[in-house]
Amino acid sequence: MDFTLNENQKMIQNMVKRFVKDKLAPIAADIDKKGEFPKKIVKELGKQGIMGISVPSQWGGSEMDVVSYAIAVEEISRGCASTGVIVSVNNSLVCDPILQYGNDYQKEEFLTPLASGKKLGCFALTEPGAGSDALNQKTVAVKDGDYYIINGSKNFITNASEADIAIVIAVTDKNATKKSRSISAFIVDMKSEGVSIGKIEDKLGIKGASSCSIIFEDVKVPANQLLGNEGDGFKIAMTTLDGGRIGIAAQALGIAQSALDDAVAYSKERKQFNQYIHEFQGIQFMMAEMSTKLEAARLLVYKSAYLKEIKDPNYGTFSAMAKLYAAETASFIATKGIQIHGGYGYTKDYPAERHFRDARITEIYEGTSEIQKIVIARSLLKN
Ligand SMILES: Cc1cc2nc3c(=O)[nH]c(=O)nc-3n(C[C@H](O)[C@H](O)[C@H](O)COP(=O)(O)OP(=O)(O)OC[C@H]3O[C@@H](n4cnc5c(N)ncnc54)[C@H](O)[C@@H]3O)c2cc1C
């Protein structure tokens, strides 16, 4: 068993680290404060091959392995968690399903500009009545000659307000004998007539990543933009989320690492009772526990990325474990990070409170922690 990163993985880690240190970390607090989508940063990341890391070069990507992808999202999120999710969504939830299920026309037309950073994508599954219960879709797509006509609405969609392309999940056959065969996936141009952006959410954290609703009113989508076959939509959505969870788990790692680094640094600056607070065993124990949990989370995240890379059929169970554990670890570490900062950690003068707000979402999106436990338990009990 080899736990060392290979040369390519080290190369992307160093490259992203440098980018984050020079360009992203210095403006992360500002992105959070203004709630501003980091357009320029996303464009630059696109030029550096970060928007389609594991996509073959033939389709505009960087053709790197899934561990490299996880490392890149981790390092970006270490600087700015909002940028981390923007990158994760484009890579995992948009490029990946087109790569896995798209035909050559779809790869040429949609994947290539998405993976090379010329366009940005979003993934539209959630609806007001279909959150954890993703099968309860109300958005419909009705075949009409060479088109499908889509009507309905989606909410909480990351990147939607900035996106050029959306993967949209909709019901195509409400009478299907199996409900899981009732829905399909489509590649939709966000500039299509009838697509509009609704409410932009005012969120607790990841404030630079816009999350909003999308309304579809008689949107005409060419039939050749159906992804896979009719009835494949649920399978596409679920397998896409299996991979997406690696990105969110990596985002959680980055937030947690930043919270730990800041706490250690602060403990070396702050004096109480005439000594630095890191000299108190109580503070040391907190930091030791934070560091141990973080390392355990990292092992799970990299393992799940590796299993996806080698196409292990059970990688989805591991990505659920990785997301569950890394997300809860990020919240734990960010909470302790505030504790180590004392009252100052509760103010906006230090990034500890931003890490705390950013960490929280990793326990919710792409399946809540409870849904990850369902996925894990189901795999335990299936035989
Ligand atoms: C900032 C943000 C960005 C997002 N980005 C996207 C995106 O890009 N694309 C997209 O499609 N969606 C996105 N989402 C939606 C997200 O995936 C859902 O919010 C999430 O899946 C939970 O759904 P819900 O909010 O409807 O909660 P609900 O499903 O209503 O859950 C409420 C509570 O009930 C629990 N619960 C539900 N069912 C069960 C069960 N069977 N057993 C035990 N407990 C259960 C949940 O764990 C949770 O604690 C985003 C959400 C947010 C907040």
The ligand as an SDF file (V2000), in Angstrom:
LIG
                    3D

 53 58  0  0  0  0  0  0  0  0999 V2000
  -26.2460   26.0400   -0.6100 C   0  0  0  0  0  0  0  0  0  0  0  0
  -26.9370   24.9010   -1.3050 C   0  0  0  0  0  0  0  0  0  0  0  0
  -26.5150   24.5150   -2.5650 C   0  0  0  0  0  0  0  0  0  0  0  0
  -27.1640   23.4610   -3.2270 C   0  0  0  0  0  0  0  0  0  0  0  0
  -26.7970   23.1400   -4.5180 N   0  0  0  0  0  0  0  0  0  0  0  0
  -27.5560   22.2540   -5.2110 C   0  0  0  0  0  0  0  0  0  0  0  0
  -27.3150   22.0330   -6.6070 C   0  0  0  0  0  0  0  0  0  0  0  0
  -26.3880   22.5880   -7.2010 O   0  0  0  0  0  0  0  0  0  0  0  0
  -28.1400   21.1880   -7.2730 N   0  0  0  0  0  0  0  0  0  0  0  0
  -29.1700   20.5370   -6.6700 C   0  0  0  0  0  0  0  0  0  0  0  0
  -29.8810   19.7970   -7.3390 O   0  0  0  0  0  0  0  0  0  0  0  0
  -29.4110   20.7200   -5.3430 N   0  0  0  0  0  0  0  0  0  0  0  0
  -28.6440   21.5670   -4.6050 C   0  0  0  0  0  0  0  0  0  0  0  0
  -28.8950   21.7870   -3.2720 N   0  0  0  0  0  0  0  0  0  0  0  0
  -29.9890   21.0470   -2.6200 C   0  0  0  0  0  0  0  0  0  0  0  0
  -29.4930   20.0680   -1.5850 C   0  0  0  0  0  0  0  0  0  0  0  0
  -28.9040   18.9510   -2.2040 O   0  0  0  0  0  0  0  0  0  0  0  0
  -30.7050   19.7080   -0.6890 C   0  0  0  0  0  0  0  0  0  0  0  0
  -30.9470   20.8700    0.1000 O   0  0  0  0  0  0  0  0  0  0  0  0
  -30.4540   18.5140    0.1730 C   0  0  0  0  0  0  0  0  0  0  0  0
  -30.3750   17.3580   -0.6140 O   0  0  0  0  0  0  0  0  0  0  0  0
  -31.5520   18.3240    1.2360 C   0  0  0  0  0  0  0  0  0  0  0  0
  -32.8150   18.4890    0.7040 O   0  0  0  0  0  0  0  0  0  0  0  0
  -33.8650   19.4690    1.4490 P   0  0  0  0  0  0  0  0  0  0  0  0
  -33.1710   20.7640    1.6430 O   0  0  0  0  0  0  0  0  0  0  0  0
  -35.1290   19.4630    0.7100 O   0  0  0  0  0  0  0  0  0  0  0  0
  -34.0610   18.8160    2.8900 O   0  0  0  0  0  0  0  0  0  0  0  0
  -35.0970   17.6630    3.2610 P   0  0  0  0  0  0  0  0  0  0  0  0
  -34.9750   16.5430    2.3060 O   0  0  0  0  0  0  0  0  0  0  0  0
  -36.4250   18.2760    3.4740 O   0  0  0  0  0  0  0  0  0  0  0  0
  -34.5100   17.1880    4.6540 O   0  0  0  0  0  0  0  0  0  0  0  0
  -34.8390   17.7970    5.9110 C   0  0  0  0  0  0  0  0  0  0  0  0
  -34.2560   16.9290    7.0200 C   0  0  0  0  0  0  0  0  0  0  0  0
  -34.8790   15.6230    6.9870 O   0  0  0  0  0  0  0  0  0  0  0  0
  -33.8860   14.6270    6.8810 C   0  0  0  0  0  0  0  0  0  0  0  0
  -34.3710   13.5100    6.0900 N   0  0  0  0  0  0  0  0  0  0  0  0
  -34.9880   13.5460    4.8780 C   0  0  0  0  0  0  0  0  0  0  0  0
  -35.2800   12.2990    4.4560 N   0  0  0  0  0  0  0  0  0  0  0  0
  -34.8240   11.4540    5.4180 C   0  0  0  0  0  0  0  0  0  0  0  0
  -34.8050   10.0390    5.5770 C   0  0  0  0  0  0  0  0  0  0  0  0
  -35.3010    9.2200    4.6300 N   0  0  0  0  0  0  0  0  0  0  0  0
  -34.2430    9.5240    6.6960 N   0  0  0  0  0  0  0  0  0  0  0  0
  -33.7260   10.3220    7.6510 C   0  0  0  0  0  0  0  0  0  0  0  0
  -33.7190   11.6710    7.5620 N   0  0  0  0  0  0  0  0  0  0  0  0
  -34.2390   12.2290    6.4640 C   0  0  0  0  0  0  0  0  0  0  0  0
  -32.6970   15.3100    6.2110 C   0  0  0  0  0  0  0  0  0  0  0  0
  -31.4870   14.6370    6.4590 O   0  0  0  0  0  0  0  0  0  0  0  0
  -32.7610   16.6930    6.8650 C   0  0  0  0  0  0  0  0  0  0  0  0
  -32.1570   16.6200    8.1290 O   0  0  0  0  0  0  0  0  0  0  0  0
  -28.2230   22.7800   -2.5800 C   0  0  0  0  0  0  0  0  0  0  0  0
  -28.6200   23.1680   -1.2920 C   0  0  0  0  0  0  0  0  0  0  0  0
  -28.0050   24.2220   -0.6660 C   0  0  0  0  0  0  0  0  0  0  0  0
  -28.4750   24.6440    0.7010 C   0  0  0  0  0  0  0  0  0  0  0  0
  1  2  1  0
  2  3  1  0
  2 52  2  0
  3  4  2  0
  4  5  1  0
  4 50  1  0
  5  6  2  0
  6  7  1  0
  6 13  1  0
  7  8  2  0
  7  9  1  0
  9 10  1  0
 10 11  2  0
 10 12  1  0
 12 13  2  0
 13 14  1  0
 14 15  1  0
 14 50  1  0
 15 16  1  0
 16 17  1  0
 16 18  1  0
 18 19  1  0
 18 20  1  0
 20 21  1  0
 20 22  1  0
 22 23  1  0
 23 24  1  0
 24 25  2  0
 24 26  1  0
 24 27  1  0
 27 28  1  0
 28 29  2  0
 28 30  1  0
 28 31  1  0
 31 32  1  0
 32 33  1  0
 33 34  1  0
 33 48  1  0
 34 35  1  0
 35 36  1  0
 35 46  1  0
 36 37  1  0
 36 45  1  0
 37 38  2  0
 38 39  1  0
 39 40  1  0
 39 45  2  0
 40 41  1  0
 40 42  2  0
 42 43  1  0
 43 44  2  0
 44 45  1  0
 46 47  1  0
 46 48  1  0
 48 49  1  0
 50 51  2  0
 51 52  1  0
 52 53  1  0
M  END
$$$$
